[in-house]
Every structure is written in C-alpha cells, then in structure tokens.
C-alpha cells in the first residue's frame, strides 16, 4: 500500500533536505493506509479487544528528499510472529531514486495495556505477509 507526499517547504531543514524525523510521518501515513486496507484501523483493533503500539523503528536513509519532490512511501507486512513487522520503501519519484528503507515492529496489548507476547490469531488471520 502506497501514499504519495508532495514534500512541503516546512519539512525541510536549512540545507533544503527533508529533516530525518519527518520520514516517520510518511511511514505512519503508509502504515495507516495499509491497516485500513484490511479493515484494521484503530476502531477495528479496539473492537477486537486489542491495542497496537510501535515498539521498534529503524530507517536507513539512502538519498535525500528536498522541497518540491514527490515521495512515495510503500508499506507491507513482512512478518507477524512474534510481533507485526511492517517494512517500507520511500522513493523519490522526482529524482527516480530510493530515498529510504525502513521497518517498524508493532506489538499487541490487551485493552488494559498488558503486553501479548505473540500476535493474536484474530489479527494474524487478517494480515497478508509477503
């Protein structure tokens, strides 16, 4: 699942490159769209009696994005055991280069916040892994 971002001026630092922390906003947008595509947005997860939290995040920056570039962030599920792992590719469509690779690990808790050590079967059944 992909989202496109027209890089705005306020995402850039004085060197005219996207500040590294902004990439996490692009990842979040792609992960949200991915979860919505399988009807697992926040309300659906809560209705199942769970909550999900990012517990680990890694980004490898490859080539900078700049003001005016169009970035595409693509997200997919790369594993579900013991926790959900979402992989990402950020591409600079303007320059035709890869800008970043990333992943986030999402843990599941009960509605009361107790950590569940394995992704629950009710979620695994809905998560297409590639």
PEUR-V928885 format. One record per backbone hydrogen bond with DSSP energy under -0.5 kcal/mol. CO is the residue of the C=O (numbers start at 1). NH is the residue of the N-H. If there is no record, write none. Layout:
{{CO | NH} {CO | NH}}
This chain:
{{1 | 75} {3 | 73} {5 | 7} {5 | 71} {7 | 68} {8 | 11} {9 | 12} {11 | 19} {13 | 16} {16 | 67} {17 | 13} {19 | 22} {19 | 23} {20 | 23} {21 | 24} {22 | 25} {22 | 26} {23 | 27} {24 | 28} {25 | 29} {26 | 30} {27 | 31} {28 | 32} {29 | 33} {30 | 34} {31 | 35} {32 | 36} {33 | 37} {34 | 38} {35 | 38} {35 | 40} {36 | 39} {41 | 45} {42 | 46} {43 | 47} {44 | 48} {45 | 50} {46 | 49} {49 | 111} {51 | 109} {53 | 107} {56 | 105} {58 | 103} {59 | 61} {60 | 101} {65 | 18} {66 | 69} {69 | 7} {69 | 71} {70 | 93} {70 | 94} {71 | 5} {72 | 74} {72 | 91} {73 | 3} {74 | 89} {76 | 78} {76 | 87} {77 | 130} {79 | 85} {82 | 119} {84 | 86} {84 | 106} {85 | 78} {85 | 79} {85 | 87} {86 | 104} {87 | 76} {88 | 102} {89 | 74} {89 | 91} {90 | 99} {90 | 100} {91 | 72} {91 | 93} {92 | 96} {92 | 97} {97 | 92} {99 | 62} {99 | 63} {100 | 90} {101 | 60} {102 | 88} {103 | 58} {104 | 86} {105 | 55} {105 | 56} {105 | 107} {106 | 84} {107 | 53} {108 | 116} {109 | 51} {110 | 113} {114 | 110} {115 | 117} {116 | 108} {120 | 123} {120 | 124} {121 | 125} {123 | 126} {123 | 127} {124 | 127} {126 | 128} {127 | 129} {128 | 77}}
